[in-house]
Amino acid sequence: MRMFINEPVERMDRPYARRWWTLLVLCLSLLMIVMANTALTVAAPSMTQDLGLTSTDLQWVIDGYTIPYSALMLLFAAIGDKYSRRGALVLGLVLFGGGAIWGSLVDSATGVIAARAVMGVGAALIMPATLSLLAATFPRAERTKAITLWAGTAGLAIAAGPLIAGMLLESFSWQSTFLINVPVIAVAIVGAFVLVPPSKATNAPRIDYVGGLLSVVWIAALVFTLIEAPHGWDAKAVTGTVIGVVGLVAFVLWELHHPHPLLDPRRFADRAFTGANIAVVLFLLAVFGAFYYLTQHLQFVLQYDALETGIRMLPLAGAVFAGSALTGYLTPRIGMKATIVAGMVGGTLALALLTQVDKSSSYGDFVAPLIALGLAIGLALSPCTDAIMGAFPEEELGVGSAVNDTSQELGGAIGIAILGSLLSTSYSSNLSDATAGSELPADALNQAQDSVAAGYGVAEGIGDQARQLAEQAARATDPQQAAQFQEQAGQLANGAHKMADAVGSSFADAVAHTSLVGAAILGVGALSVAFLLPGKGRGAKAGAEGTTKAGNGIKSSAALEKEPEFARTNS
């Protein structure tokens, strides 16, 4: 047996024997790029303290990864389809690993942001390659099961990132959260050559580079606007909006008239395709928005450290796998539409449970919402992915994967922008009301309103002043002066306690309010998706009609199912 697999999967006359080992390599690659963001949620405080990051610096540490990741996927996916999907995967792993090594060595905000940007470029190559290689390697009869495991891995990474980062931060510095990627990436690169067969489109047309460039412009501008807008509609946010809108219009017009478009906009005439993409965007909006404020509540309000926070997110990971197992059982029996809508309803229920959060809530009050959210992720994501991928022919599997992944990234960015902004506004307003009538200086209140971390920082600062006065009282030789210092110390200590209580209750109330809005958005989205998605037994017909209208010789997954095996070339 040859050490490296060099026979293209398209030339194999039977399903690839080691395809489940291939899936392991693809899932390992996926795990790393999703964890790169979720692990940062617990590594950020240590990084901020060590590098002296401002809130703007920290924002760009996160967004330096997100923008190239989301903007480049469509173009890179088309290049991978035409030339080599495995090549795109390996190149992405090399870039991702190189960026991780760089990020562990730098000692400045600029260096970390640049390293994260390189990792984002690598992730833009890896993400669509994993799904397109999966679809090319697995026969249609097994593809849904493989996609379920792939989607379950993405859900696992959401919870595993904070856990692994927390374990590392117990003994090592924040640099370890970068370096942990390196040995895993090395294993994935070797596995790619040994276990993943080469693959590329058999009849791929010339790449639409103009459409690709326009896609990069409008997606990058949209994500940038989503990041900037919550801080106010300044010149940067307005400019990003204008560029995004103009770029999107130009992209659509160009693609409609190009003989071989990067992504034909007419695909969205297919109700199943459009409904699945809307479901992905809205579902990830809710998931990432909730994850954004849940980790803050666990760390700051309930005062768990990084490792303890990661451990307490484990019910989410377990529920993702349970939901994925249910998906494999339910979808063939009740249909894609029912499974996706059930997942969205489950997500709505999870957010509705979080509306009961208040200042007295303990971790036990979060277990049920975490389990419900995990089950919802497992139920909804894999059938959505399967529906999106099924709308693309063999020569565009990478583009299909990129559409799915871009919808996920946009959903996450929108969720953090909308729900994160609402959380911040609600917290700030609540804290202002909670401290009304106190003697808290205006500048201290403004600082505390910036974030829950800043709020506890102000409370801690007041407590430090109280301790200093108590020490002065202990050293004072004049009894009257000592009594005065002691009285002032007691007042400040009481004020610090009240400030900490005000911050905790204000943030808890903001979590409840934000969850209510998130539940409303996802609930309305579930109704919309239920209307758009075709019912069981009508999906194939709807898909065929939609892709016929799209023109350009596009075949639906239902049409491909009716072709003889030799004509499908492993699609």
C-alpha positions in Angstrom: 0.0 0.0 0.0 1.3 3.4 -0.9 2.0 5.8 1.9 0.4 8.8 0.1 -2.9 8.6 -1.7 -2.5 10.1 -5.2 -5.4 8.6 -7.1 -8.1 11.3 -7.6 -11.4 10.4 -6.1 -13.2 11.3 -9.4 -11.4 8.4 -11.1 -12.3 5.7 -8.5 -14.9 3.2 -9.8 -16.2 2.6 -6.3 -16.4 4.5 -3.0 -13.0 5.3 -1.5 -12.3 2.6 1.1 -10.7 4.9 3.7 -13.3 7.7 3.4 -14.2 7.6 7.1 -10.5 8.2 7.9 -10.7 11.1 5.5 -13.6 12.5 7.4 -11.5 12.4 10.6 -8.8 14.6 9.0 -11.4 17.0 7.7 -13.1 17.3 11.1 -9.8 17.8 12.8 -9.0 20.7 10.4 -12.5 22.1 11.0 -12.1 21.8 14.8 -8.9 24.0 14.7 -10.4 26.9 12.7 -13.6 27.1 14.8 -11.7 26.9 18.1 -9.4 29.7 17.0 -12.3 32.1 17.8 -14.1 30.4 20.7 -10.8 29.8 22.6 -10.1 33.6 22.4 -13.1 34.4 24.6 -11.3 33.0 27.6 -7.7 33.9 26.5 -8.6 37.6 25.9 -8.3 38.8 29.5 -4.8 37.4 29.9 -3.8 38.7 26.5 -5.2 42.1 27.3 -3.3 42.4 30.5 0.0 41.1 29.1 0.0 43.2 26.0 -1.8 46.3 27.4 -4.5 46.0 24.7 -7.2 48.7 24.5 -10.8 47.7 23.8 -10.2 48.7 20.1 -7.1 46.5 20.0 -8.9 43.5 21.3 -11.7 44.0 18.9 -9.3 43.9 16.0 -7.5 40.8 17.4 -10.9 39.1 16.9 -11.9 40.8 13.7 -8.5 40.5 12.1 -9.3 36.8 11.8 -13.0 37.2 10.9 -12.8 39.6 8.0 -10.4 37.7 5.7 -11.9 34.4 6.8 -15.4 35.4 5.7 -14.5 37.5 2.7 -12.1 35.2 0.9 -14.0 31.9 1.1 -16.0 32.2 -2.1 -13.0 33.0 -4.3 -10.7 30.4 -2.6 -13.4 27.7 -2.9 -13.7 28.3 -6.7 -9.9 28.1 -7.0 -9.8 24.9 -5.0 -12.6 23.4 -7.2 -10.7 24.1 -10.4 -7.2 23.2 -9.3 -7.1 21.1 -6.2 -9.3 20.8 -3.2 -6.7 18.9 -1.2 -4.1 21.4 -2.3 -6.3 24.2 -0.9 -6.7 22.3 2.4 -3.0 21.8 2.8 -2.0 25.3 1.8 -4.6 26.6 4.3 -3.3 24.4 7.1 0.3 25.7 6.4 -0.8 29.3 6.5 -2.9 28.7 9.6 -0.1 26.9 11.4 2.4 29.6 10.4 0.1 32.4 11.7 -0.3 30.5 15.0 3.5 30.2 15.4 3.8 33.9 14.6 1.0 34.8 17.1 2.8 33.0 19.9 6.0 34.9 19.3 4.9 38.5 19.0 4.7 40.9 21.9 2.5 43.7 20.5 -1.1 44.3 19.5 -0.1 44.9 15.9 1.8 41.6 15.7 -1.1 39.6 17.2 -3.6 41.2 14.8 -1.4 40.5 11.8 -0.9 36.9 12.9 -4.6 36.4 13.3 -5.2 37.8 9.9 -2.8 35.2 8.4 -4.7 32.6 10.3 -8.0 34.0 8.8 -6.6 33.6 5.3 -5.7 30.0 6.1 -9.1 29.3 7.5 -10.7 30.7 4.3 -8.9 28.0 2.4 -9.5 25.2 4.9 -13.2 25.7 5.6 -14.7 25.2 2.1 -12.1 22.6 1.3 -13.2 20.4 4.2 -16.9 20.3 3.1 -16.2 20.0 -0.7 -13.7 17.1 -0.1 -16.3 15.4 2.1 -19.0 15.8 -0.6 -16.6 14.6 -3.3 -15.4 11.6 -1.3 -18.6 10.2 0.1 -21.4 8.7 -2.1 -24.8 10.3 -1.8 -26.1 7.5 0.4 -23.6 8.3 3.1 -23.1 12.0 2.7 -25.9 13.1 5.0 -24.3 11.0 7.9 -20.9 12.4 7.1 -22.2 16.0 7.0 -23.9 15.4 10.4 -20.6 14.4 11.9 -18.9 17.4 10.3 -21.5 19.8 11.6 -21.4 18.1 15.1 -17.6 18.8 15.1 -18.3 22.5 14.5 -20.7 22.5 17.4 -18.2 20.7 19.6 -15.5 23.3 18.8 -17.8 26.1 20.2 -17.7 24.5 23.6 -14.2 22.8 23.4 -12.4 26.1 22.6 -13.0 27.7 26.0 -12.4 24.4 27.8 -9.0 23.7 26.2 -7.9 27.3 26.5 -8.9 27.3 30.1 -6.9 24.2 30.8 -3.8 25.7 29.1 -4.2 29.0 31.0 -4.1 27.2 34.3 -0.4 26.6 33.8 0.8 28.6 30.7 0.4 32.0 29.2 -2.0 33.1 26.5 0.7 32.1 23.8 -0.2 28.5 24.5 -3.6 29.0 23.0 -1.8 29.7 19.7 0.8 27.0 20.0 -1.7 24.2 20.8 -2.8 24.5 17.1 0.7 23.6 15.7 1.0 19.9 16.5 -2.7 19.3 15.5 -2.1 21.1 12.2 1.0 19.0 11.6 -1.0 15.8 12.1 -3.7 17.2 9.8 -1.2 17.9 7.0 0.3 14.4 7.2 -3.3 13.0 7.3 -4.2 15.0 4.3 -1.5 13.4 2.1 -1.9 9.9 3.6 -5.7 9.6 3.9 -7.4 12.3 1.8 -7.6 11.6 -2.0 -7.0 14.4 -4.4 -10.1 16.0 -5.9 -11.0 18.7 -8.3 -13.9 19.5 -10.6 -13.9 17.5 -13.8 -15.4 20.2 -16.0 -14.7 23.4 -14.1 -15.0 26.5 -16.3 -12.5 29.4 -16.2 -12.6 31.1 -12.8 -14.7 34.3 -12.6 -12.0 36.4 -10.9 -13.9 39.7 -11.3 -16.9 38.2 -9.5 -14.5 36.8 -7.0 -12.9 40.2 -6.3 -16.3 41.8 -6.0 -17.4 39.1 -3.5 -14.3 39.9 -1.4 -15.1 43.6 -1.5 -18.8 43.4 -0.5 -18.5 40.7 2.1 -15.5 42.3 3.8 -17.3 45.7 3.8 -20.4 44.1 5.2 -18.6 42.3 8.0 -16.6 45.5 8.7 -19.8 47.5 9.0 -21.3 45.0 11.3 -18.3 45.3 13.5 -18.2 49.1 13.5 -21.9 50.0 13.5 -22.6 49.0 17.2 -20.0 51.7 18.2 -21.9 54.4 16.3 -22.6 55.4 12.7 -19.3 57.3 12.2 -17.5 57.8 8.9 -16.0 54.3 9.0 -19.4 52.6 9.4 -21.0 54.7 6.8 -18.2 54.2 4.3 -18.3 50.4 5.0 -22.1 50.4 4.3 -21.7 52.3 1.0 -18.9 50.1 -0.2 -20.8 47.0 0.9 -24.1 48.0 -0.9 -22.3 49.1 -4.1 -20.1 46.0 -4.1 -23.1 43.7 -3.6 -25.1 45.4 -6.4 -22.1 45.2 -8.8 -21.5 41.6 -7.8 -25.1 40.6 -8.6 -25.2 42.4 -11.9 -21.9 41.0 -13.0 -22.8 37.4 -12.0 -26.2 37.6 -13.8 -24.4 38.4 -17.1 -21.3 36.3 -16.8 -21.4 33.0 -18.7 -19.8 31.1 -15.9 -20.5 33.1 -12.7 -18.7 32.4 -9.4 -22.2 32.2 -7.7 -25.3 32.5 -9.8 -27.8 34.7 -7.9 -30.6 32.8 -9.6 -29.9 29.9 -7.3 -31.9 31.8 -4.7 -35.0 31.1 -6.7 -34.8 27.6 -5.2 -36.9 27.8 -2.0 -34.9 25.0 -0.3 -31.6 26.7 -1.0 -32.8 30.1 0.1 -34.6 28.8 3.2 -31.6 26.8 4.3 -29.3 29.8 4.0 -31.7 32.0 5.9 -31.9 29.3 8.6 -28.1 29.2 8.9 -27.8 33.0 9.2 -30.5 33.4 11.8 -29.5 30.3 13.8 -25.9 31.4 14.0 -27.0 34.9 14.8 -28.7 33.5 17.9 -25.9 30.9 18.8 -23.0 33.3 18.6 -24.9 36.2 20.2 -25.9 33.9 23.1 -22.4 32.5 23.4 -21.0 36.0 23.5 -22.9 37.0 26.6 -23.1 33.6 28.3 -19.3 33.4 28.6 -19.1 36.9 30.0 -21.8 36.1 32.6 -20.0 32.9 33.7 -16.6 34.7 34.0 -17.6 38.1 35.4 -20.9 37.8 37.2 -20.5 34.2 38.5 -16.7 34.7 38.8 -15.6 31.4 37.2 -12.0 31.3 35.9 -11.1 30.3 32.4 -11.0 26.5 33.1 -14.2 26.6 35.2 -16.0 28.4 32.4 -14.9 25.9 29.8 -16.0 23.0 32.0 -19.4 24.6 32.5 -19.9 24.9 28.7 -19.6 21.1 28.4 -23.4 20.4 28.5 -23.6 22.4 25.3 -21.1 20.1 23.6 -22.8 16.9 24.8 -26.1 18.2 23.6 -24.7 19.0 20.2 -23.8 15.3 19.7 -27.1 14.2 21.0 -28.9 16.6 18.6 -26.7 15.3 15.7 -27.6 11.7 16.5 -31.3 12.7 16.5 -30.9 14.4 13.2 -29.6 11.2 11.6 -32.6 9.4 12.9 -35.3 12.0 12.3 -34.4 13.6 9.0 -35.1 10.5 6.9 -38.4 9.9 8.7 -39.9 13.4 9.1 -37.9 15.4 6.4 -35.4 18.2 6.3 -38.0 20.9 6.8 -39.3 19.5 10.1 -35.8 18.9 11.5 -34.5 22.4 10.7 -37.6 24.1 12.0 -37.5 21.9 15.2 -33.9 23.0 15.7 -34.8 26.7 15.3 -37.7 26.3 17.7 -35.4 24.6 20.2 -33.0 27.5 19.9 -35.9 29.9 20.5 -36.8 27.9 23.6 -33.2 28.1 24.8 -33.1 31.9 24.5 -36.6 32.2 26.1 -35.3 30.3 29.1 -32.5 32.8 29.4 -35.0 35.6 29.8 -35.5 34.3 33.4 -31.9 35.2 34.3 -31.5 37.7 37.2 -28.9 38.7 39.8 -29.7 35.7 42.0 -29.3 33.1 39.1 -26.7 30.4 39.7 -25.0 28.1 37.2 -27.8 25.6 37.6 -30.2 28.1 35.9 -28.0 28.0 32.8 -27.8 24.2 32.4 -31.2 23.8 30.7 -30.7 26.6 28.2 -27.2 25.2 27.3 -28.6 21.8 26.7 -31.5 23.1 24.7 -29.2 25.3 22.6 -26.8 22.3 22.0 -29.7 20.1 20.9 -30.9 22.8 18.6 -27.4 23.2 17.0 -27.2 19.4 16.4 -30.7 19.3 14.9 -30.5 22.3 12.6 -27.0 22.7 11.1 -26.4 19.5 9.3 -29.7 19.3 7.3 -29.2 23.0 6.4 -25.7 22.2 5.2 -26.9 19.1 3.3 -29.6 21.2 1.6 -27.2 23.9 0.5 -24.6 21.5 -0.8 -27.2 19.5 -2.6 -28.0 22.5 -4.7 -24.6 22.5 -6.4 -23.2 20.2 -9.1 -19.8 18.3 -8.7 -17.8 21.1 -10.3 -19.0 23.6 -7.7 -18.8 21.7 -4.5 -16.3 24.1 -3.1 -18.5 27.1 -3.9 -21.4 25.4 -2.3 -19.4 24.8 0.8 -18.3 28.5 0.8 -21.9 29.7 0.6 -22.8 27.6 3.6 -19.7 28.7 5.5 -20.2 32.4 4.6 -23.8 32.2 5.8 -22.5 30.9 9.1 -19.9 33.7 9.4 -22.3 36.4 8.5 -24.8 35.0 10.9 -22.2 35.0 13.7 -21.1 38.5 12.9 -24.7 39.8 12.7 -25.5 38.1 16.0 -22.6 39.7 17.9 -23.2 43.1 16.3 -27.0 43.2 17.0 -27.2 41.2 20.3 -23.9 42.5 21.5 -24.9 46.1 20.8 -28.2 45.6 22.5 -26.5 43.9 25.5 -24.1 46.8 25.9 -26.9 49.4 25.6 -29.2 47.6 28.0 -26.4 47.1 30.5 -25.3 50.7 30.4 -28.9 52.0 30.9 -29.5 49.5 33.7 -26.3 50.5 35.5 -27.2 54.2 35.2 -30.6 53.5 36.9 -29.1 51.2 39.5 -26.5 53.9 40.6 -28.9 56.8 40.4 -28.7 58.9 43.7 -25.3 57.5 44.6 -22.2 59.6 45.0 -20.4 57.7 42.2 -18.4 60.3 40.1 -19.6 60.7 36.5 -16.3 59.6 35.0 -16.3 56.4 37.1 -19.9 55.7 36.0 -18.9 56.2 32.3 -16.0 53.8 32.8 -18.2 51.2 34.4 -20.8 51.5 31.7 -18.2 50.5 29.0 -18.5 46.7 29.9 -19.2 44.4 32.7 -15.5 43.8 33.2 -15.0 47.6 33.5 -17.9 47.8 35.9 -16.3 45.2 38.2 -13.0 47.0 37.8 -14.5 50.3 39.1 -16.0 48.4 42.1 -12.6 46.8 42.7 -11.0 50.2 42.6 -13.4 51.6 45.2 -12.6 48.5 47.3 -8.9 49.2 47.0 -9.4 52.8 48.2 -11.3 51.4 51.2 -8.5 49.1 52.1 -5.9 51.9 51.8 -8.0 54.0 54.2 -8.3 51.1 56.6 -4.5 50.7 56.6 -4.1 54.4 57.3 -6.6 54.1 60.1 -4.5 51.3 61.6 -1.3 53.4 61.4 -2.8 56.6 62.6 -1.7 57.8 66.1 -4.5 60.3 66.6 -7.7 58.4 67.7 -10.0 61.0 66.1 -8.2 60.8 62.8 -8.1 57.0 62.9 -11.9 57.0 63.6 -12.4 59.3 60.6 -10.4 57.1 58.3 -12.2 54.0 59.6 -15.6 55.6 58.9 -14.5 56.6 55.4 -13.1 53.1 54.7 -16.4 51.6 55.8 -18.4 53.9 53.5 -16.2 53.1 50.6 -16.3 49.3 51.3 -20.1 49.5 51.4 -20.0 51.5 48.2 -17.8 48.9 46.5 -20.2 46.2 47.5 -23.2 48.1 46.2 -21.3 48.9 43.0 -20.5 45.2 42.4 -24.1 44.3 43.1 -25.3 47.0 40.7 -23.0 45.7 37.9 -24.0 42.1 38.4 -27.7 42.8 38.5 -27.5 45.3 35.5 -25.7 42.7 33.4 -28.0 39.9 34.4 -31.0 42.0 33.4 -29.3 42.9 30.2 -28.8 39.2 29.4 -32.5 38.6 30.0 -33.6 41.5 27.8 -31.1 40.6 25.0 -32.3 36.9 25.1 -35.9 38.1 24.7 -35.0 40.0 21.5 -32.9 37.0 20.3 -35.8 34.6 20.9 -38.1 36.9 19.0 -35.8 37.1 16.0 -35.2 33.4 15.9 -38.9 32.6 16.4 -39.9 34.8 13.5 -37.1 33.3 11.5 -38.4 29.8 12.3 -41.8 30.8 10.9 -40.2 32.2 7.8 -38.1 29.2 7.2 -41.1 26.9 7.7 -42.9 28.8 5.0 -39.9 28.7 2.6 -38.7 25.2 2.9 -40.5 22.6 0.8 -42.2 19.8 2.8 -41.1 16.2 2.8 -41.7 14.6 -0.6 -41.7 18.0 -2.3 -38.1 18.9 -1.7 -36.7 17.1 -4.8 -39.4 18.6 -7.0 -38.8 22.1 -5.6 -35.1 21.7 -5.9 -35.3 20.6 -9.5 -37.6 23.4 -10.4 -35.4 26.0 -8.7 -32.3 24.9 -10.4 -34.0 24.7 -13.8 -34.9 28.3 -13.4 -31.4 29.1 -12.5 -30.2 28.1 -15.9 -26.6 27.6 -17.0 -26.9 23.8 -16.9 -27.1 23.6 -13.1 -28.3 20.3 -11.8 -30.1 19.8 -8.5 -29.2 17.1 -6.0 -32.4 15.4 -6.9 -31.4 15.3 -10.6 -28.0 13.9 -9.7 -29.7 11.2 -7.7 -31.5 10.0 -10.8 -28.3 9.7 -12.9 -26.4 6.4 -13.2 -23.5 6.0 -10.7 -20.9 6.2 -13.4 -22.3 9.6 -14.6 -22.1 11.2 -11.2 -18.4 11.0 -10.8 -18.7 10.7 -7.1 -20.8 13.8 -6.7 
